[in-house]
Amino acid sequence: MVGIHHAYGTTKVLNNISLTVPAGELVCLLGPSGCGKTTLLRIAAGLEQLQAGSVTIDETVIAEGAAQLPPEERRIGFMFQDYALFPHLSVLDNVIFGLFRQDRRTARARAMEMLDQVGMVQHAEKYPHMLSGGQQQRVALARALAPEPRLVLLDEPFSDLDTNMRARIRQQTLTVLKQNNVATLMVTHDPKEAMFMADRIKVLGDQGRILQSGRPADIYYKPTDEYVARLFGPMNMIDGVVEQGGLKSSFGTLALEDPTVVEGAAVRVLIRPEGIILSKGDDDGGAPVEILSAHLLGDSSIVRFKVRSGINSGSEFHLRMPGAFDLTEIGQIWARVDPRHAFQYPQNQ
Amino acid sequence: MNAPRPRRRGGHWLDGWTVATIVIAALATVPIFAVIYLALTPSENIWPHLVSTVLSGYISTTLILMAGVGLGTLLIGVGTAWLVTMCRFPGRRLFEWGMLLPMAMPAYIIAYVYTDILEYAGPVQAALRELFGWSGKQEYWFPEIRSLGGAIAMMTLVLYPYVYLLARASFLEQSVGVFEASRSLGRGPWRSFFSVALPLARPGIVIGLSLVLMETLNDFGTVDFFAVNTFSLGIFDVWMNMNNVSGAAQLATVMLLFVAFLVFSERYARRRQRFHNTSSKFQALPGFQLVGGRGLAATIACLAPVLLGFVLPTLVLLRYAHQHFDPELSREILGHALNSVKLSVLAGTIAVLVAIIMAYSARIKGGKVLMVANRVAAMGYAVPGAVLAVGVMIVLGNLDNGIDGIARENFGFSTGLIFSGTIAAVTFGYLVRFLALSLGTVEASLGKVTPSMDGASRSLGRGAFATMQFVHLPLIKGGVLTAVMLVFVDCMKELPMTVILQPFNFQTLATFVHQYASDEQLGDAALAALSIVGVGVVPVILLSLTIAKSRPGHKGGE
């Protein structure tokens, strides 16, 4: 997809979006709800009229200007957020629905094969209303994949599932998609889901612009935009002015990687909660801190603390650490910053 | 980029839907515009004559009729709706749906029945004379049923269910809390009713009232039988007796102004209705227990309209049908019934097919144009049958003359009348008038199918038509059948258009009953009248079931 713009009335929802889904890869559009992610999928599928730009698949232009191939001729599978299973058809007939060009027996065999892949063979004769959410999701996936589409679009595929179910279905969906080696474009608002599923992530911002694209690790470790950095939860923030190529803080001078930043520029450093490490000695040049509270979340704890000395004396920070934090442990505690989790941006962005 | 281009334009196939919709909308409105056009360009202008003679009479009679029926239906409809939704008294559960029964009774049939039993020679006056020993008309006073007042009474008795239905729905939708808040602020139940409940229900009541008044304007059978000179009768008179088409069209155009006002009120009320639904949460209704005399009064208040509007006339008809049973006549009636069924099935089927096309193209194409086209096509429901009949005659007459002219010029023979005075003309009239019914029903059921169904089917390779065939039609089957049934029933009952447009030597149940009753032979027509009532009961039962299923606390579909 190249140069996609889309507006509803005067509201721009997509702004010069270009993206490519390589064969067999899973690309994930990550962004807040209402940022036009679903619209982009609908444009790709031909369910929404293209307003500007072009859509190409296997080197064939399928939509550009007024020439737009109708959705039924695109061979693009679509899995809807509400699954959109046909309530009047059995599970098997739902999957067969897209196989009408084959003879009945071949179609049936193919449908059963797909149902087998998603583990729904034993429910083939049931009707959608008799299935749980997770089962419906799997049928919808089987139905979308059955006609061997050139591309599959997944619209918030796991949002209607409860948390426990979600992890399992996510794994299974990924397995089935990889097994079928099909190019997939998925949208989600859940960064963890995107990290888990995607080969590549495109982060979409509020104005329908792509803010960053890259592998999951790039998005997490090299967020090029403050917005992207904040996607994964609340951050610690230190504002300051560049001095001698770095930002002075209670945690020492935070080195700035960006060589273009000039002396005296106002910068903001964001530090992930998991990027602050506590220790009982100041061996690594950490800052002495006062622990305010600790909250055990299960696999990790959130610890709130106040810096005791230095430039940021009195400021509050929070960190995330594995396991529980023992508040009864007495003695001075120091905190230091792991530079891999600290990111620098110009201020007033 | 030298990649191959898409084979064809995506919009191309869908445009067929747009064109079809616009053509249908145009066809559905041609009769209305034809009337207005002819009224403005009369061949022989009798307008000054109409103004100086009959027009003011038509206007005042029609206005009085509308005012009377409006007031009557308001009193009965709102009153019983309030009793049934808010109070507990003997028989309430039965009345919840029983109040609807008079809907099955066409006004003209109830008018025939009451005339028969209340006129001088009828059983009531005969019994009174016997009882008091009166010997002649001059010795006592008895209300004349064949009068404006009689017409108001007849129409009120069969039309109040429209107000009842919408008032009841409005009362149910109101949060009980609002009413209780009013009472806790020191207002008594009566003052709370007038200052809170009634104003909140007003938009719904106005919709019901507009429908009642549209039906009042549409009525032909009653006013014809009672010789009450309303517009419907005037149009008929100028057309048939004075043989002046332009005059009829001019009267019809004035009548359209009345209609425009009603449509406007209805639309306005519907817009406001949305803001009046204060709470989507249902609470159990308070259910004021009415005991003793008050309970009995409530029961009687609800029972009377049902008895008078349905039970009594039905019993009378049953008795007549039994007394006057005649195998010969029954065979004749069966023939007319078959005509009625044929016409109604034809109109019902076409109306629904057309509605599916229109509703579906609006769904897949979207956009203002199609939305407006659909609303315009549905305009006919507000236009009185007499007006539409004139319009259909004008359009088909011109069409016939046109074809005839071409045939004579080019092939040297006359085709005569092809459409005028045929079943096609009647069916066309029915379609224009009842398209709104089928369109509304189909749109409603199509609206319940989530749009992602369309997307799922299309992305699985099915085109727009196949999607409709394999996804939508199976899903909206119930709605489609309801739509066919609704149009069917209304066609069976329809009188004014059928009278004007029916082919020579062709009668339906309705026109047969009308003719016989006009000749004071209601007894012979009782069986036919009963059949019409019987058919009319079907949608009432359907509606009743919906009401019975929807209890406060559950969101009911009404």
Interface residues (C-beta under 8 A of the other chain):
Chain A: R42 A45 G46 L47 Q49 T56 E59 T60 V61 I62 A63 E64 A66 A67 Q68 L69 P70 P71 E72 E73 R74 R75 I76 G77 F78 F80 Q81 D82 A84 L85 F86 P87 H88 F97 G98 F100 R101 R143 A144 P147 P149 L153
Chain B: M1 A3 P4 R5 P6 R7 R8 R9 G10 G11 W13 T450 S452 M453 D454 G455 A456 S457 R458 S459 L460 G461 R462 G463 A464 A466 F470 V471 P474 L475
